[in-house]
Amino acid sequence: MLQKLLVLILAVTLVALSAFGAVAAPKMKLRLGHVLDQKSTRHEAAMKFAELVAQKTGGDIVIELFPSSQLGNERDMLEGLQMGTIDAVITGDIISNFYGPLGLFSVPYMFNSLEHLRAVMYGDIGEEIKAGLLKESDIVALEFMERGPREITSNKPVNTVDDIQGLKIRVPEIPVIVESWKAMGANPTPMAFGEVYTALQQKTIDAQENPFVDIASAKLEEVQKFIAMSDHMFGYAMLSISPEVWKKLSDAEKQIFRDAAKEARDYQNGLLVKVDEDLEKYFISKGITFTKPDKSGFIARVKPVHEKYAKRFGQDLYDKIVAVGK
């Protein structure tokens, strides 16, 4: 609440001062979109980023925020980013469709802990991934952000891999994820996140998988009864900028964007830990039952997918990711 108030005060102050000639109107106005609601930590990160950019540029660059899929679904926004019709986005794993090696991040049980993910994202491998994304897809990746582990929500308890056999589960529109859930015996249904609530309500699908913040953002606790703490993915989000915008920035402004992205990342990551704790209590209060499934069966079934995608995207990269977690 305080963060939102500060952003509002800053924006109103800049507009008022501009009207009286105290400061010049912004040289650049940018639009930043994401698919989660205004209560999400992702939106908190977006607000922090916008606030910092405005402060550090003295109001020369103003970023307007468009949460809740106002600018389209994640694939649409990333394509808009490439075309220059959208200026900035914070997206999830769907960005791996624009740079293959990121698909390794989406293979279930690729990471054994949040610490493992952090060591990869914020180290040399993360920088290698950002450089590859820019070279291959012309997307300027500013910063990785954490999302919390992905868990299974369903209307029946999940205690072992046997419980998901034939389960019609929504997954992101990402080939490696679809293939992984097939390997584990489920019936994966690719679907944009904004369509999930209605699909669950109408029983077009029976389950889905996402971090707590995404589950709460879409109010999925209203249409699901169980959460299985499968921890099958330690997910990430990516703050990215359009190449057209990037070309217009001076070297000093580019550094401001990088610094602001890191500060927003750290701010969001810090919020996430407490938010996940609070959300677990909230879900329980709404009647959700938690299970802690045996992960061994899931891990065994997805092993062939690990081997396949290691060969496709680089055994060397795969081995480096695994080594960091040991």
C-alpha positions in Angstrom: 0.0 0.0 0.0 2.8 2.4 0.9 4.6 1.5 -2.3 1.6 2.3 -4.4 1.0 5.6 -2.6 4.6 6.7 -3.2 4.3 5.9 -6.9 1.0 7.8 -7.1 2.5 10.8 -5.2 5.6 10.8 -7.5 3.4 10.7 -10.7 1.0 13.5 -9.5 4.0 15.6 -8.4 5.7 15.3 -11.8 2.5 16.2 -13.6 1.8 19.2 -11.3 5.3 20.5 -11.6 5.2 20.1 -15.4 2.0 22.1 -15.6 3.6 25.0 -13.8 6.8 24.8 -15.8 8.9 23.6 -12.8 9.9 20.5 -14.7 9.8 19.6 -18.4 7.3 17.1 -19.6 8.7 13.5 -19.9 10.9 12.9 -22.9 9.7 9.4 -23.1 6.6 7.5 -22.0 6.7 3.7 -22.0 4.1 1.0 -21.5 4.9 -2.1 -19.3 2.5 -5.0 -19.3 2.1 -8.3 -17.4 -0.7 -10.8 -16.9 -1.1 -10.8 -13.1 -3.3 -8.5 -11.0 -2.4 -5.4 -9.0 -2.1 -7.3 -5.8 0.7 -9.6 -7.1 4.4 -9.3 -6.3 5.0 -9.0 -10.0 3.0 -5.8 -10.1 4.9 -4.6 -7.0 8.1 -5.2 -9.0 6.7 -3.3 -11.9 5.8 -0.3 -9.7 9.2 -0.3 -8.1 10.9 -0.4 -11.5 8.8 2.5 -12.8 9.4 4.5 -9.7 13.1 4.1 -9.8 13.4 4.9 -13.5 11.4 8.1 -13.0 13.5 9.1 -10.0 16.9 8.3 -11.6 16.0 10.1 -14.9 14.6 13.1 -13.1 11.2 12.4 -14.6 12.5 12.2 -18.2 11.2 8.7 -18.6 7.8 7.7 -17.3 6.6 4.0 -17.3 2.9 3.4 -17.4 1.8 0.0 -16.0 -0.8 -2.4 -17.6 -1.5 -5.4 -15.4 -4.0 -8.2 -15.7 -3.4 -9.0 -19.4 -4.5 -5.5 -20.5 -2.0 -5.6 -23.3 -2.6 -9.2 -24.2 -1.4 -12.6 -23.1 2.3 -13.2 -22.6 3.0 -14.5 -26.1 1.2 -11.5 -27.6 3.2 -9.1 -25.5 6.5 -10.7 -26.3 5.8 -10.6 -30.0 4.7 -6.9 -29.5 8.0 -6.3 -27.8 9.9 -7.7 -30.8 7.9 -5.5 -33.2 8.2 -2.4 -31.0 4.5 -2.0 -30.3 5.0 -2.8 -26.6 7.8 -1.2 -24.7 8.4 -3.5 -21.7 7.0 -6.7 -20.2 7.4 -9.0 -17.3 6.6 -12.6 -18.4 7.0 -16.1 -17.2 8.3 -19.3 -18.8 6.7 -18.6 -22.2 9.7 -16.6 -23.1 11.5 -19.9 -23.6 9.6 -20.1 -26.9 11.7 -17.2 -28.1 15.0 -18.7 -27.1 15.3 -22.5 -26.9 18.0 -23.0 -24.2 15.7 -21.3 -21.7 13.5 -24.4 -22.2 15.9 -26.2 -19.8 14.6 -23.9 -17.0 11.1 -25.3 -17.6 11.9 -29.0 -17.4 10.4 -30.3 -14.1 12.9 -31.0 -11.4 15.7 -29.3 -13.3 16.4 -27.3 -10.1 16.6 -29.0 -6.7 16.0 -25.9 -4.7 15.4 -22.1 -4.8 19.1 -21.6 -4.0 20.0 -23.7 -7.0 17.8 -21.5 -9.3 19.3 -18.3 -7.8 22.9 -19.5 -8.4 22.0 -20.1 -12.1 19.9 -17.0 -12.8 22.2 -14.5 -11.1 25.5 -16.0 -12.1 27.4 -16.6 -15.4 24.8 -18.9 -16.8 22.1 -16.3 -16.4 24.2 -13.7 -18.3 24.9 -16.3 -21.0 21.1 -16.8 -21.4 20.4 -13.1 -21.6 23.0 -12.6 -24.3 21.6 -15.5 -26.3 18.1 -14.2 -26.0 19.2 -10.8 -27.4 21.2 -12.4 -30.2 18.6 -14.9 -31.3 15.3 -13.1 -30.7 16.2 -9.4 -30.4 14.7 -9.2 -26.9 16.6 -7.2 -24.3 16.4 -9.2 -21.1 17.1 -6.9 -18.2 16.6 -9.2 -15.2 15.4 -12.5 -13.9 12.9 -12.5 -11.0 11.8 -15.3 -8.8 8.3 -16.7 -8.8 8.3 -19.3 -6.1 7.9 -23.1 -6.7 5.2 -24.3 -9.0 2.6 -26.5 -7.3 -0.3 -28.6 -8.6 -3.9 -27.5 -7.9 -6.7 -30.0 -8.5 -10.1 -31.2 -7.3 -8.7 -34.5 -6.1 -5.7 -35.2 -3.8 -2.3 -35.9 -5.4 0.0 -38.0 -3.3 2.0 -39.9 -5.9 2.6 -39.7 -9.7 -0.1 -42.4 -10.0 -2.7 -39.8 -9.0 -2.1 -37.7 -12.1 -2.5 -40.4 -14.6 -4.8 -39.1 -17.3 -5.4 -35.9 -15.3 -6.4 -33.0 -17.6 -4.1 -30.3 -16.5 -3.6 -26.8 -17.9 0.0 -26.0 -18.7 1.7 -23.0 -20.4 2.0 -23.1 -24.1 5.6 -24.4 -23.9 6.5 -27.6 -25.7 9.0 -28.9 -23.1 6.4 -28.5 -20.4 3.7 -30.2 -22.4 6.1 -33.1 -23.2 7.1 -33.3 -19.5 3.6 -33.7 -18.2 2.8 -36.3 -20.9 5.9 -38.2 -19.7 4.6 -38.1 -16.2 1.3 -39.6 -17.4 -1.0 -36.6 -17.3 -3.1 -35.1 -20.1 -1.6 -31.6 -20.5 -3.7 -28.9 -22.1 -1.8 -25.8 -23.3 -3.8 -22.6 -22.5 -3.2 -18.9 -21.9 -3.2 -18.1 -18.2 -6.1 -15.6 -18.5 -8.4 -18.5 -19.6 -7.6 -20.9 -16.7 -10.3 -19.8 -14.2 -13.2 -20.2 -16.7 -11.8 -23.5 -17.9 -11.6 -24.9 -14.4 -15.1 -23.5 -13.6 -16.5 -25.2 -16.7 -14.5 -28.4 -16.0 -12.8 -28.2 -19.4 -9.7 -29.0 -17.4 -9.4 -30.6 -13.9 -6.1 -29.1 -12.7 -3.3 -26.6 -13.3 0.1 -25.8 -11.9 1.6 -22.5 -10.8 3.3 -20.6 -8.0 1.1 -19.4 -5.1 1.1 -15.8 -6.2 -0.3 -16.8 -9.7 -2.9 -19.1 -8.1 -4.1 -16.3 -5.8 -3.9 -13.6 -8.6 -6.4 -15.6 -10.7 -8.5 -16.6 -7.6 -8.1 -20.3 -8.5 -8.8 -21.3 -4.9 -12.4 -20.6 -5.8 -12.5 -23.4 -8.3 -10.0 -25.9 -6.9 -9.9 -28.0 -3.7 -6.4 -29.3 -3.3 -2.8 -28.0 -3.6 -0.1 -30.7 -4.0 3.3 -29.3 -2.9 5.1 -31.0 -5.8 7.8 -28.2 -6.1 8.3 -29.5 -9.7 9.6 -26.2 -11.0 11.3 -23.3 -9.3 10.0 -20.7 -11.7 11.2 -17.4 -12.9 9.9 -14.3 -14.5 11.8 -12.0 -16.9 11.7 -8.2 -17.1 12.4 -7.3 -20.8 12.6 -4.2 -22.9 11.8 -3.6 -26.6 14.9 -3.4 -28.8 13.4 -0.2 -30.3 13.3 1.4 -26.9 16.7 0.2 -26.0 18.2 1.8 -29.1 16.8 5.2 -28.1 18.4 5.2 -24.7 21.7 6.8 -23.9 24.4 4.7 -22.3 23.6 6.4 -19.0 19.9 5.7 -19.3 20.6 2.1 -20.2 22.6 1.8 -16.9 19.7 3.4 -15.0 17.4 0.7 -16.5 19.8 -2.1 -15.5 20.2 -0.8 -12.0 16.5 -0.2 -11.5 15.7 -3.7 -12.7 18.1 -5.2 -10.2 16.6 -3.1 -7.4 13.1 -4.1 -8.4 14.2 -7.7 -8.6 15.6 -7.7 -5.1 12.5 -5.9 -3.8 10.1 -8.3 -5.4 12.1 -11.4 -4.3 12.1 -10.1 -0.7 8.3 -9.7 -0.7 7.8 -13.2 -2.2 9.0 -15.2 0.8 6.5 -13.5 3.2 3.7 -13.5 0.6 4.0 -17.2 0.1 3.8 -17.9 3.8 0.7 -15.7 4.1 -0.9 -17.2 1.0 -0.6 -20.8 2.4 -2.6 -19.7 5.4 -5.1 -17.9 3.2 -5.6 -21.0 1.0 -6.2 -23.1 4.1 -8.8 -20.5 5.4 -10.6 -20.9 2.0 -10.9 -24.7 2.5 -7.9 -25.8 0.4 -6.3 -29.1 1.5 -2.6 -29.4 1.1 -0.8 -32.7 0.3 3.0 -33.4 0.1 3.4 -36.0 -2.7 6.2 -38.4 -3.0 8.4 -36.7 -5.7 10.4 -39.8 -6.7 7.9 -41.1 -9.2 7.6 -37.7 -10.9 11.4 -37.4 -11.1 11.8 -40.9 -12.6 9.2 -40.4 -15.3 10.6 -37.0 -16.4 14.2 -38.2 -16.7 13.9 -39.0 -20.4 12.8 -35.4 -21.1 15.9 -34.2 -19.3 18.1 -36.3 -21.6 16.2 -35.2 -24.7 16.4 -31.5 -24.0 19.9 -31.6 -22.8 20.9 -32.9 -26.3 18.7 -30.4 -28.0 19.7 -27.3 -26.2 23.3 -28.3 -25.3 24.6 -31.0 -23.0 27.3 -28.5 -21.9 24.7 -26.0 -20.7 22.7 -28.8 -19.0 25.7 -30.1 -17.2 26.7 -26.6 -16.0 23.2 -26.1 -14.6 23.3 -29.4 -12.8 26.8 -28.8 -11.5 25.8 -25.5 -9.9 23.3 -27.3 -7.7 25.7 -29.9 -6.3 
